[in-house]
């Protein structure tokens, strides 16, 4: 028989906001710091799909047997793959799994086995995507009852106070914040229909170029050039991240080298020099523009194929770019460049300067 829902499918997403919403009709869950995964099962067949709709099976072979140990024979589960070590979550251990050598993956699977945390049920005997979350949660609990120990049911609560306590207490254990969902929420693939409250204001950005460090051209990377896709399908230059040690700057030279090959071919910023004036009229930001702080600063850049994604922390947006240089957090091999859009960011309500000064 086919899977209850044919893979691949887009997962439902969340939009950031600064505070936990309160009031009736909310479910709250911990935000797990792992790899998003959708699990499809039909009898003895298991398929693991990543957030960007690619197969994950080969990177987490140790999860197949526990998932087959779930009593329900047919299901589609949405959740997160995590690795727990020393009482907390270890995202770096997850990154090591994205390795081309099967022997290396098997070794890591035995040394640092992963777990799957389920937080939504898209199908059991029925397609449940049009059912309210409250019903899907009840059926999820039924599916995961007595599941093997590495297949977990995420905690959930209807208490905003409990969610706030989770947010404050469990950060040290590696939890990424809290997710809030309406109890009547239908599953909406690809839509940012949930709310996430994170400890840092972060963004997943495309790395589309870099600049050499002023003290080490050719030997040290100074900064990475970051981009986000806007609604018009343009990759906007939103800022840079340069929070690296000198050792890391040297290591980045080798790491980025493969992405420099044929980098200008179809590069979204490839025409910035010739079209700088036109771009300014369109409101587009180009990575080689003159520095607004130091007119003599060399802002020449080296293009990279826009295939890498990194997560950065930032304070706030000014217009359509980061107000200050952002802080590099980690690489995100589980994210596709196409998913790095402005709609992942929380929106600041518009305000007038006259309102700030009492209408004067």
N, C-alpha and C positions, 0 to 999 in steps of 0.2 A: 504493500500500500504506500501511497505518497505520504510525505509529512503533512500534518494537519494544516499548515500554511506553507506554501512553497517558498524556500529561500532563494535569493536574499531579500530582506526587507530593511527599510530604514528604521532605526530606533526612534522612539519619542525622545525629545530633547528638553532641556531646561534653560531658562533665562535667569541671569543673576539679578538679585536685588539685595539691598544692604541689610534688611532686617527680616526676622521671621514673621510671616503674616499671622495675625490672630483672628479669632472669631470662629463661628460654627462652620462645619462642613469641610474641615481640613484633615488630611492625614500627614504626619511628619515621619520621616525616616532619616537615619544617618546617611551622609554622603560618603560613599566608599571611595578610597583612593586606589583605583586599580584599572584594569582594562574592561571596558564595556563589552558584553558578549550576549548574544542571543543563542539559545540552545534549542535545536530542533531534534525531536526524537520520534521514531516510529519503530516500535519493537526493539530489535537489536541494532538498529542504525542510529548513530548520533552524528550531528553536524553542528560545529561551533562556528558562529559568524561574528566577525569583529564589527565595531561601530561603523567602519567605512565599507561594510558588506563584503569583506574578504574572509577566506577560511582561516580559522585559528587552531584547528585540530592538531596540526603537526607540532605546534609550540607548547601544547599542554596535554601530552598523552596520558598523564596520570589522572586526568579528570574523566576519561571515558568510562572506566569501570564504575566509579561512584555514581555517575549519572545514569548508567544502566541499572544501578542498584535501587533507583527510585521505583516505587511500586507501580505508579502510573506508567502505562506502556506507550502512550501517545501524548505529547505535550510540546508547547513552545514556551520557553521561559526567557524572560529578560532579566539581566542581572549584571554582576561584576565579577571578574576574576581577580582574586587578591592573593598575596603571599604574606603570611603573618610570621614574624620572627621576633623573639625577645619581647613578647607582649604587645607588639605594635605591627603596623603594616609596613612592608618594605617595597616601595615602588621600584627602586633600583634593581631589585632581584627580578622583577617582572621584565624590565628592559633587557636584561641579559638573555631572556628567552627568545627574543627576536633574532635568531642566529641561523645561518644557512646549514650548519652541520647537524644532522640528526643525532649523531653520537653525543655532541655537546648538549643538545636539548635533553636527551635522555639522562645524562649525568646530572644536570641541574634539576630535572624533575625528581630525581631520587634524593638529592641533597636539600632542596628547598621546594617541597611540593606545594602546589597551588590549591586554593579552594574556590568554589563558586558560591556566590551569595545571590540568591534569587529575590527580586523585589517586584516582579509583575508576571502575570500569567496571560499570555496572548491566546492560548488555545489548550484545551484538553481534548475531550471528545468533540467539542464544539469550537468554532472560531469565536473568541470572546472580545475581540477588539472594539465592538460596538456596545459592550456591556459596561456599566459604571464601575469605577475602580473598587468601590466597596464590595461589589460582587466578585470581582476578579481576585481581590485580596482573600476573601473567604475561601474561594476555590484553590488559590495558591497554597494556603495553609493546609488544605486537605491533601494536595499533591505532595507536599514536602514533609508530611508527617512521617516520622521514623525514617527519614532519609539518611544515607551514610553521612558520617561526621564531616566530610569535606564538602557536602552540599548543604548549604545553610539557608535559612529563612531570615531575611533582614528584620530587625525589630521595627515596629511601627507604633505610633501613638496618635491619639486625637488631642493631646494636651500640649498647648504651646509652651507651658512652663517646663514640661519634661523635655521638649525639643530644645529649649534654651539651655537646659542643664546639659544635654548631650553636646550641644555646640561648645559650651565652656569647658566641660570636664574631659571630653574624649579627644581633644585636639592632640594631646601628648601621645595618644595611641595611634596617631596617623590618620584619623578620620578627617575628611576634607571639609566638613561642615554639615549642613542639614538640607534635605530636599523636602519641599512641601507640595502636596498634590490635593486637588479638590476631590472629595469622595465621589462625586458624580462624573468624574473625568473619564471620557472615552479615550481609548488608545489612538493617538494621532501620529503615525509614522512621519518622521522628518520635521515635525512641528515643535516649536519651543513652548509646549503647553504646561510644563511644570515650572516650579520656582526653585532655584538653588541659592543658598546663603553660605558663602565661603568665608574662610578666615582671611584670605587675601583677595584683593581685587585683581583678577588675573585675566589674561587673554591668550588664546592659542593663535599664533601668528605664522604666516609663511615667511621663511628666511629666503629672500630673493637676491641677496648680495652681501658684500662685506667691504670694510675698509681696512687697510693695513695700519698697524700701530705706528705712531710717529717715530718711535725709537727702534722700530724693527721692520721696515718695509721688506716684504718677501720672507720674513722669518717669524713674525708675530701678527696675529689678527687683532685689530683694534676694536672693532665693533661689528655687529651683525645688523643688517638692514631688514626691517620688518614690514610686512604688508598685511592688509585685510581687504577682502573683496567687498565692494559696495553693491547696491541693488542694480547698478548699471552694468555690472560685470567687469568693473575695472579694479585692478589691484592697487589700492591706495598705499602710498608710503606713509606709515603711521609713526615711525620713529626708529630708534636704535636701542640695542642693548649692548653694554660694554663692561658688565660687572664680572670680569675674569681676572684670575691671577696670571702672572707672566708665564707660568708653566702651562696653564690652560690655553693661553694665547698661542703658544708654540704648538701645542697638540692640535689646535683647531686648524692649523695650516694643512696638516696631513689629512685630518678628518674631512675638510671641505674640498680637498683636491679633486675627488671624482666628480663633484657637482659643478666644477668649472668647465668641464669638457662640453663644447658646443652650447655654452650657457646662453649666448645671445640669440640663438635660433628660436624664434617665436617667443622671446622673453617679453613679458608684459610691460617692462620698462625699457625695452631695447631702443625705442625711438625718442627717449627723453631729451637728449641733447639737441636733436634737430627740431623737436616740437615743443621746446620749453615755453615759448610764448603762447602757442595754442593751448597748451596744457593749463597755463595759468588762467586763461579765459574760461576754461571748462571747470576750474576749481580743483584740478588734479594736482597731487603732490608728487614731485619727482625726486629721486634719491640724490641727484647731483646738484641740486639747487644751492645757491649761495647761502652760507650760514647767516642766520639773522643776528647772531651774537658776535661773530668774528669774521669780518669781510676777507681777511687774509688767510683764513683756515682752508687747508686743502680738503675738499670734499669729494675728490675723485673716488670712484668705487669700482669694485670688481664684481661682475655679475655671477650669480649662481643659478643653475636650473631650479626653478621654484618648486622643489619636491620635498624639502625639509620643513618640519613644523616644530616650533618650540613654544613652551609656555613661559610667559613673562609676567611679573608683577608690576603694577603701575599705580600712580596715585589718582590721576583722573585724566579725562580727555579735555583738550582745549580745541574746540571745533571738531575736526576729524582726525586728530593725531594726539599722541601722548604728550602731556604737558612737559614732563621731564624724561630723561633717559630711564628706560624700564630696567628691571632686575631679572636677569636670566634665572629661571627656576629649573627647567629640565627639558630634554628632548621629548617629543611626543610621536613615536613611530606608529602609534595606534590611531592617529588622526590623519585625515587626508587634507592636502592643501586646499582643496575646493571647499572644505567645511569651515575654513577660517574666515568668517564673515563678521560684519559689524553687529549683526543681530544677536551675537552671543553676549554682548555687553549690556549692562544695565543702562537705562536711559535716564538722564537728569531732566526733570521737568523744566520747561523753558521759563525764564524769569526776565524781568526788565530791571535795568539799573535804577530806574526811577522808583521802583518798588522798594529797593534796598534803602533808599534815602527818603522814604515816606512820601513819595510822589512829587518831590521837589524837582 
